[in-house]
Amino acid sequence: MASPLQADFLILPGERAIIEMAQSCGLELTPPAQRDVRQASSYGLGEQVKAALDAGCRHLIIGLGGSATNDGGIGFAQALGARFWRKDGTLLPAPAAGQDLAHIQRIDLSGLDPRLQQSEIQASCDVTNPLLGEHGATWVYGAQKGADEAALCELEAGMAHYSQLLTQTLGFDVSGRPGAGPRAVWGCAYRLYRRHAASRALTWCWSCLTPTTIFAMPALTIVGEGWLDRQSAFGKAPVGVAGKAARHGVPVVALCGGRDESSRQLYQHHIDAMWSICQRPMALAESMNTCEPLLADAAENVLRTFLSGWRGEAHKRITV
């Protein structure tokens, strides 16, 4: 899980940088057969941040989605100078991973990169899961990152232990806060920045747009996600957009590669209908290779269905 790779980030005017965690720690960087979330580390994200600081950037916007990790951010913190001591008194070597959480005895933040104190760090993530529990980061997202039930139990126990150490180190408990699960990638370093902000990615996108104007004219909003299930209800982008559209009375249709029974929860979150783009049972590789025509066909059928209903309503108004 520690193979070197090139991870890019975008430098903008005004000493700004946009960093995507998936570039260095992304789930898609590891073939499915080789995924083991216990060995995955967020160390690469810390190296990205350090490189941005070296480039003179002091306002960092970091997208936290699509990661392969569940390490509480200890790898990330290590790359930026934090040290973790194990129960046997030895220093935890880098890059640390999720399997190391249960063995940490002490957190040493004295060596954190001092430039972080003069930087504005903005974590951008939509999902609102807490750190621990049934709806926490491990149990909701761990399986898709390659964890079986035994690994999930191990990681949850390690995260609970680490959470206690964080509480002792930081002086307050972050485990129950909404969004603490995905943002746990920041680990101990996250709450120590003097100038930081944790914002939802969708909120940040809206700040660059004008939602009132966007939803003033449309009669239909179409959103999309690869797989729709109960995870989508925890603040992911399709549900966020649906909430905005609902305020303007605009119906929402979601297109997806697939969905399970739990996706029916999304009807309570302003998703009016869901369509799978797959026309028949097919392997994941086949559906991904033919995604463009499948998506185009599904979108056409959605629009034809919507317009046929619209014409029917218009005809009723004319004949009454």
Buried (B, 14 or more C-beta within 10 A) or exposed (E): BEEEEEBEBEEEEEBBBBBBBBBBBBBEBBEEEEBBBBBBBBBBBBBBBBBBBEEEBBBBBBBBBBBBBBBBBBBBBBBBBBBBBBEEEEEBEBBBBBBBBBBBBBBBBEEBBEBBEEBBBBBBBBBBBBBBBEBBBBBBBBBBBBBEEEBBBBBBEBBBBBBEBBEEBBEEBBBEBEBBBBBBBBBBBBBBBEEBEBBBBBEBBBEEEEBEEBBEEEEBBBBBBEBBBBBBBBBBBBBBBBBBBBEBEBBBBBBBBBBEEEBBBBEEBBBBBBBBBBEEEBEEEEBEEBBEEBBEEBBEBBBEEBEEEEEEEEEEEEEE
